[in-house]
């Protein structure tokens, strides 16, 4: 994906120049936020476990943790 990548996709993408199915703009269109509240530790994805093995920025209890 890149910011300049734009082409038609599923409706209404193919008939509406304001939308796209690829590129950075598509993230906003197709993003599905997921919340892991009260998830058992063993079932959490590796990147969300204690110690943050991927050093990903995360928001924990409303506080942004960077890496």
Secondary structure as the mmCIF struct_conf table of DSSP 4:
data_model
#
loop_
_struct_conf.conf_type_id
_struct_conf.id
_struct_conf.beg_label_comp_id
_struct_conf.beg_label_asym_id
_struct_conf.beg_label_seq_id
_struct_conf.end_label_comp_id
_struct_conf.end_label_asym_id
_struct_conf.end_label_seq_id
TURN_TY1_P TURN_TY1_P1 UNK A 3 UNK A 4
TURN_TY1_P TURN_TY1_P2 UNK A 10 UNK A 15
TURN_TY1_P TURN_TY1_P3 UNK A 17 UNK A 18
BEND BEND1 UNK A 21 UNK A 23
HELX_RH_AL_P HELX_RH_AL_P1 UNK A 24 UNK A 30
TURN_TY1_P TURN_TY1_P4 UNK A 37 UNK A 38
HELX_RH_3T_P HELX_RH_3T_P1 UNK A 41 UNK A 43
BEND BEND2 UNK A 44 UNK A 44
HELX_RH_3T_P HELX_RH_3T_P2 UNK A 46 UNK A 48
BEND BEND3 UNK A 49 UNK A 49
TURN_TY1_P TURN_TY1_P5 UNK A 50 UNK A 51
TURN_TY1_P TURN_TY1_P6 UNK A 53 UNK A 54
STRN STRN1 UNK A 58 UNK A 60
TURN_TY1_P TURN_TY1_P7 UNK A 61 UNK A 62
STRN STRN2 UNK A 63 UNK A 65
#
